[in-house]
Amino acid sequence: MQLHNKLSKEALKANLMNEPFNRITLSFYKYFKIAGNKSWISRVHWHQTL
């Protein structure tokens, strides 16, 4: 399994710029409330500090 690019960042950018079509990036989000968010935030912060 390959976990790295075969081409450099510059080569990939050049390939994108030379494509004969334009790309559009779309993002979709759904926001929701988290019950008990104080304890959830403290657990997430604790895991990030490990």
N, C-alpha and C positions, 0 to 999 in steps of 0.2 A: 504494500500500500504506500502510495506517494503522499507525503504531507508537506510538500513545498512546490513552488512554481518552477517550471523548467526554463521560463523566460525571465529576464530582468524586468524591473518595474518600468524602465524606460521603453523596452521593447513592447511590453503590453500596452502602454499608453500610445505608442506609435501605431500599433495595430488598431486600437480603438479609433484613433483619429483618421485612419485610412479606410474605415468601413464605408461602404456606399450608402448607408442609411443612418438616420439619427435614432438614438435611444432615448427613452423616457423612463424615468424612475418613479414608481408609484409606491406609496406607503399607506397602509390602513391600520388604524389604531382603534382599540376599544378600551375605554377607561372604565374602571369599576372601583367601588369602595371596598376597602379591606376592613373587616370587622376585627376589633382588637389590634389596630394598627401599631400602637405603641410597642406591644410585645413583639410583633412581627418585625418591626424596624430594628429593635435591639437584637433579635436573633440574626437577622441578615447582617448587621454590622459586626456581630461577634464572629460570624463565619468568614467575613472578609478580612478580619485581622489575624486569622490563623496562618 
